[in-house]
Amino acid sequence: MYLELPTDRVFDKISRGRLNTPLRPIRQATDLAEEDFVLDEIQQLVEKAGHEVVILVDACTIRHSVKEEVWELIQRTGFPVYSAPMGKTAISEDYERYGGVCYLSLLLLRLVADAA
């Protein structure tokens, strides 16, 4: 869980009563036409990118309980995999195509250098 507090509220006392209520994610039904559209767009972008495709796994993989689905995507595609710092535990570091943690600042520096 990631908890962000406004800096002006850090020392305020609040009731802990709501902590006794378990969090239950609400899953909405998938719009199949929308899903088909998105998958077609992704397929076109992957084909256009050629061999320059990677999968970046972030904390949303854990938050939305889709680790198994992401793992299946990784296995089926064989694309190299990187993780964002907060998604580090979502993918095994022992996976042969795991490239490590990708810090956005390092990626931006590389993109800027490549563009120059």
C-alpha positions in Angstrom: 0.0 0.0 0.0 1.2 3.5 -0.8 0.0 6.2 1.6 0.5 9.9 0.8 -0.2 12.5 3.5 -0.5 16.2 2.9 2.4 17.9 4.6 0.1 20.1 6.7 -1.8 17.0 8.1 1.1 14.8 9.1 0.7 15.3 12.9 -3.1 15.5 13.0 -4.8 12.7 15.0 -7.4 10.8 13.1 -9.7 7.9 14.0 -8.5 4.4 13.1 -12.0 3.1 12.8 -12.0 2.9 9.0 -8.9 0.7 9.1 -11.1 -2.1 10.3 -12.9 -2.1 6.9 -11.1 -4.4 4.4 -10.4 -3.0 1.0 -12.2 -4.8 -1.8 -11.3 -3.9 -5.3 -14.3 -3.4 -7.6 -13.9 -5.1 -11.0 -16.0 -3.9 -13.8 -17.0 -6.0 -16.7 -14.8 -5.6 -19.8 -16.2 -3.9 -22.9 -15.2 -6.4 -25.5 -15.3 -3.9 -28.4 -13.1 -1.5 -26.5 -10.7 -4.4 -25.6 -10.5 -5.4 -29.3 -9.7 -1.8 -30.3 -7.0 -1.5 -27.7 -5.4 -4.9 -28.6 -5.4 -3.9 -32.3 -3.6 -0.6 -31.4 -1.1 -2.4 -29.3 -0.4 -5.0 -32.0 0.2 -2.2 -34.6 2.6 -0.3 -32.3 4.5 -3.5 -31.5 4.8 -4.4 -35.2 6.0 -0.8 -35.9 8.6 -0.9 -33.1 10.2 -4.1 -34.4 12.8 -5.4 -32.0 12.7 -2.3 -29.7 9.9 -3.5 -27.5 10.2 -4.0 -23.7 7.7 -4.6 -21.0 7.9 -2.2 -18.0 6.2 -3.7 -14.9 5.1 -1.2 -12.3 3.3 -1.1 -9.0 -0.1 -1.3 -10.7 0.6 -4.9 -11.6 0.6 -5.7 -7.9 -2.2 -3.2 -6.9 -4.6 -4.6 -9.5 -3.7 -8.3 -8.8 -2.6 -9.0 -12.4 0.8 -10.6 -11.7 -0.3 -13.9 -13.3 -1.6 -12.2 -16.4 1.6 -10.1 -16.8 3.7 -13.2 -16.4 1.7 -14.9 -19.1 2.2 -11.9 -21.4 6.0 -12.0 -20.7 6.2 -15.7 -21.4 4.2 -15.5 -24.6 6.0 -12.5 -26.1 9.5 -13.2 -24.9 10.1 -9.4 -24.7 12.7 -8.1 -22.3 11.3 -7.0 -19.0 12.2 -4.2 -16.7 10.5 -3.1 -13.5 9.8 0.3 -12.1 11.1 0.8 -8.5 7.7 0.1 -6.9 7.0 -2.8 -9.2 10.3 -4.6 -8.4 8.7 -7.6 -6.6 6.1 -8.2 -9.4 8.6 -10.1 -11.6 11.2 -12.6 -10.7 14.7 -11.2 -11.0 15.8 -14.7 -12.0 13.9 -14.5 -15.3 16.5 -14.7 -18.1 15.1 -11.6 -19.9 14.8 -9.4 -16.8 16.9 -6.3 -17.2 16.6 -4.8 -13.8 15.0 -1.8 -12.3 14.4 1.1 -14.7 14.6 4.5 -13.0 12.7 7.1 -15.0 15.5 9.7 -14.6 18.0 7.3 -16.2 15.7 6.5 -19.1 15.1 10.2 -19.7 18.8 10.9 -19.7 19.3 8.2 -22.3 16.4 9.5 -24.4 17.8 13.1 -24.3 21.3 11.8 -25.2 19.9 9.8 -28.1 18.0 12.7 -29.4 21.0 15.0 -29.4 
